[in-house]
Amino acid sequence: MSDFSAEAMGLVVREHRQAQNPPMTQEELAERAEYGKGGAVSISRIERGLVSPGEHRLAAIALALQLTPEQLKDEAEDRTRVLARQRDRRPVKFRDRVAETKRRHAELTEKVAQRSKIAQEHGETFNRVHDAVRDKFFLRFVELAESIGGAPRPEQPSEEEIEGTGDMPTAIRVEAMSAGIANAIHGTAGGAAGSLVGAAAGGAAAYGAFTAAALFGTASTGTAISALSGVAATNATLALLGGGTLAAGGAGMAGGVLLLTGMVAAPAAALGAAGFYVVKQRRTKKEEERLRTEVQAAEAALNQSQQGFDIMVDVLERSTATMEYVEVHGTHALEKWRANLPPEPRDWATLGHEARQRYQEFLTVAGCFLAVNIINVPVLLTAEPEALRDMGKAIDETLRYADTTVKSIV
């Protein structure tokens, strides 16, 4: 994992941005680094040390600043050591020590509040796009697929194929999910999933019932579900039985993300007792030491979860972008396919080659949608560094595969 702090990286990025001739604005850096709408806000948060950019974002920022990612990292590591030495030098006078500790308390409180705000904003944005794709693409495809009699029911990847690959590659995981969706549509996985979709009241409930059936249908062994659900996402998969989003009483990535608004603020608990001493007009050395200890504990907790928080933000931004693409282009392609289908009752044998191919492609897009949605985001904030490294790699593979595959199809 990286050896630099988010604060140090933010300072380095800001200094290089302002050192351009002429000085570059945050809006200009965001545009050159290929951030989307509202990119200046993301650059501002980076420069304030609230988040540190993921690898692909860091590479884009470095290019925009005419640097390499390694140069930015090296400078950030050096700055991290400088900042640490500065914090270790405490003022001599007691009055100055109190002022410094109060300042660090205020900065930390603000950072915790900003983290919660960032988590909520990204979670709500993801939920909105997720729900649109669920209703306009996923469930609409299920409805159309159900109307086609005699559609092929693909086989799941064999246990030998799964076990022979070690950690299941994303391509095989998506293939298994797509097969589970196809089988669930025709009521052969986890019960009569098709009737569940038709009978459920509301899109979220239908999606939850159907998705659970599809995912459980992909598991041929007792351990397959955890592998098919991405990194340690068994609980997220089980929670899908309750619906697609937190607002609907369920979980998945969308629901789990909104729970993060509490998790990212956890270090604030370490400041509860400290707050009392901040507002006091007069305090003793013992009270100042207690406040300083509380602040240091909260700073350590915040720093410990920084890399997981950064990965979480990166995952949500990339997941949202992929789902926005499906919302715009996938729904359009699906509607075009629907318009060219023969009238009901439909049968697979009567479909032309292009219609059959689109059916298979939409199954793959649906599989990618599930693979992204069931990424277990909350676990990123509590994972140990080594586990976090492995999770980050696996999640990155899933997001890259899903984005590339979806864009190649629709």
N, C-alpha and C positions, 0 to 999 in steps of 0.2 A: 504494500500500500504506500501512498505518498508520505513523505516526511516533511511536508509543509502544512502550515495552518491556512484556513480559509481567509483569515485576516491578512496574513502575509501575501497570499496570492492576490487578494484584492488591491493591496497597496501597490504591488508591482504592476498589475494591469493598468491601474489608474495613472501611475507615473509614466508608463510607456505611451499611453493614449495621449496624455497632455504634452508629452515630449515630441509628438509628431509636428511636422512643419507644413502647413499650419496645424495648431492643436486640433485633435479630432474630438468631436462631441460623442457622447454616449450613443446618441441615435445613429451617428455615422459608423461607429464601431459595430453596433448591433447589425446594421445593414450589411457591412462588409463581411461580418462573421456569419451571415445568412441566418440570423434569427428571424422569426416570423413577426407577426403583429405584436406590438408591445415589447419588442426586444430591448428597448432602452431600459425598461424596468428590470429586466434580467441582468443587464450589464451593471446597473446601479446596485443591485443586490450582491453581485460578485465583488464589486469594488468596496462595498461596506462590510465585506467579510461574512455575509449571511449564508452564502452558498459558494461552493467551489465548482467550477465547470467540469463536466465529465470529459473523458478522453477526446471524443470527437468534437465537442464544443471547444475544448482547450486548443486543439489543433487549428480550428477555424479562427479563433481569436489570435493565436500566435501568427498565423499567416496574414491576418489583417494588420497586425502591428509590425510586419516584416521581421518576424523572429521565428525560431523553431520552438516546438513544445518543450524540448529539453532545456532551452535557454530560460523560458519562463519558470519551469520547475526548479532549475538550479538557483535562480535569483530568489524564488519564493522560499526555498530551503534556507538560504543565507539570511533572508529577512526574518524567518521564523526564529533562528538562533539569536539574532539581534533583539527581537521583541522579548524573548525569554529572559535575556540578561537584563533588559530594562526593568522588567517586572520584579526581578530578584533584588533590585536596588531599592530598598525602602527608605523613605525620608527619615531624617534623624529626629526632628521635632515631633512630639506627640500630636500636636495640632495638625501638622501636615500629613501624618500617617492616617489620622481620622478622615481628612479630606480625600486622600487618595483611595482609601477603602470605600468611602461613600460613592466616589466616582465610579469605581469598578463595579459596585453593586448596581448603580443606575444603568451602566452600559450593559451589564449582564441581563438585567430585568427587561430592557428594551430588546435585546437580542432574542430572548425567549419569546417575547410577544410577537416579534417579527417572524420567528420560525413557525409559530402557530398560525399566523396569518398566511404565510406562504403555503403551508400544508393544506389549509382550508381552501385557498384559492385554486390550487392545482387539483385538489380532490373534487371540488364542485364542478370545475371545468371538465374533468375526466368523466364524472357522473353524467353530465349533460350530454356529452357526445356519445358516451356508452349507451345511454338510454335511447338516443336517436337511432343508433346503428342496430340496437336490439329490436326496436319496433319496425323501422323502415326496411332493414335488410334481413336480419337473422330470422325473425318470426315470419316475415313475408315470404322468404325463401322456403321455410318449412311448410307454410300453407300451400304454396305452389307445388312443392315436391310431393306433398301428400296427395295431390290431385292426379298424379301420374302413376297409373297402375303398372305393375310389372317392372319397375325400375330395379336395376341390379343392386344387390346388397354386398358391398365389398367386404373382403375378409380382413380381419385385424392382422397386424404384423405378428408373426409367430413368436412364441416365448424364446425360441432359439435365436431369432433375429434380434429380439430385445436384449437378451442376456449376453449375446455375443458382442454387443457394442459398448458394454460398460455403461457409462452415463448415456442415457438415450439421446441421440441427436435430435435436434428440433424437427428436421424433416420427417423422421419416423414418428415423433410425437404428434405432429400435425396430421400425418397420414392416419394415425390411430384415432385421433379425435374426429376427423372427417368421416372415417368409417363408422365410428360410434354414432355420429349424427345421422348418417344414412340409415343405419339399422334402427335407431330410435324412431325415425320418421315412420317406419313401417311396423313399429311395435315389436321388434325382436330383441331389444336391449332394455333391461331393467323394467320390463312390463310394457304395457300399451302406452308408450310415450305420446303417440299421436293423439290418442283420446284425451290424455292429460292436457295437451296444448289446447285442443278444441274446447274442453270443458272449463278450463281455468278462467277465472274472472280477472281480466287485466293483463297487460303485456308482461309486467314484472313477474307475476305469479306463474304465468305460462312459461316464460323463459326459465325460471328457476326449476320448475318441474321437469321441463324438457332437458335442460342442460345437465341436471343431476342424472337423469336416465341415460343420456348420451355418454357422459363421462364414466359412469359406473359400467356402462356397456363396453368401454374400451379396456376394462381390466380383466385379463384372463387368469391372473393369480392374485393372491392376497396383497402383494406388494406393488402391483402395477399401477394402482391409482396414484401413489405418491410420485412415481416416476413420470407418469403422464401429466401430472398437474404442475410440473415445473419444480422449482426449488422449495422443498419442505412445505408444500401447499396443500397437504391433505386436509387440514382444517378448513381452508378456504373452499376446497371442493365440496366438503360435506355441508358447509354453510350455504351453498348454492341451492340446497333444498328449500330454503326459505325465500328465495327470490333473487333478483339480479342486483339490486342496490340496497344500500342501507335504508334509504327512504321507504323501500318496499318491505322492509323487515328482513332483508337478506344480507349477503356479504359479497364474496368475490373481491376483486381488487378495488372496485368502486366503494363498497361498503367499508372495507378495511382501511382505505385511505382516510375517510372522514374520522375514523377512530384515532388517527394519528394526531389530530389537533390537540388531543390530550397527551399523547405519548411524547410528542416533541417538546411539550412544556414541562415534562417531568422534572428537569433540573430546577424548576421554580420552587419545587417543594423544599429544596435545600435552602431557599431564601426566606422561608416563612418566618422562622425565628429571627433571622437577621434583620428583617424589616423593622422590627420593634426598635432596634438600636439605631437605625438610620434616622428616625424621626425625633429621637431624643435630643434635647438641646445640649445637655452635658453628659459625658460618659467617662467611665474609668478605663484604665489601661486593660483591665480584665475584659471589659465589655468590647473594647476595640479589637482585642485578640479573638474574641468569640465571633464577632462580625467578620473579621478577616478569614477565619477558618471556614465559616459558612460560605463565604464568597468563593474561596479557593475550591471547596468541594463542588459547588455548582459549576464553576468554570471547568473543572476536570470532567464532570459528567457531560457537559455540553461538548467539550472537545472530543471526548471518547465516542460520542454518537455522531460527530460531524461527517465522517466519511459515509456512514450509512444514510444520513440525511441527504447528502449530496447525490448519492446513487438513487435514492428515492425520488428526488426532484427530477433527475435526468430520466428515470424510467417513466414518470408521469408525463413529462413533456413529450417524449418520443411516442409513448402509447397513445396519447391524445392526438398527435399528428397523424399516426397511422389510421386511427379510427375516424378522424375527420375526412381522410381520403376515401375511406369506405362509405362514409355518410354521403359524400358528394358524388363520387364516381361509381361506387358499388351499387347504390340504389338506382342510379340512372341506368346502368347496365342491366340490372335485374328487371326494371320496368320494361326495357326494350325487349328482353327475353320473354317476359310475360305476354307482351303484345303480339309476339310472333308464334306463341304456342297455339296449337289447335284447340277448338272449343272442348269443354268437358262433355262426356267423360274422356279423359286422355289415357293413352296407353304408350308405354315405352316403344313398342314396336312401330308406332305411327310417327314417332319423332324423327326428324331428319338428323344428319350427322352433326350439324352445327348446334342444334338444340341439345343434343345429348352431351356434346362437349362442354357447353356452357353449364349444364347441370353439374358435371364433374368439377368444373372450375369453381362454381359457387360453393360446392361442398368444401373445397380447399380454402376458400376465403373464410367460410364459417369456422373451419378448424383453426385458422390463424386467429380469428376473433376470440375464440375460446382460449387459445394458448396465451394470448396477451392478457385477457381478462383475469385469469386465475393465477397470475404472478402474485406471490405472497409478499406484499409490500411491507407490512408492519414488522416482519421479522428482520428487515434490514437494519432497524434501529437498535436491535438488541444483540445482533450477531457478533461473535468474536472476529478479530481481524482476519484470521486465516479462512474462516468460514465465509466471511463477507467477500473476500477475494474470489472464492469459488462461485458464490452466488452471483456476484457482479458479472463474471464471465459467462455463466449460463444464461442469465437474463439478457445480456447483450446479444448473445447468439439468437435467442428467441425473438428479440425485437428486430434485429437485422433481417432474419429470415422472413418474419411476418411482413415487414415493410416491403422488402424486395419482391416477395411472392405476390402480395396483394397488388402492387403496382404493375407487375408483369401480366396480371389477369384482367384487371379493370382499369 
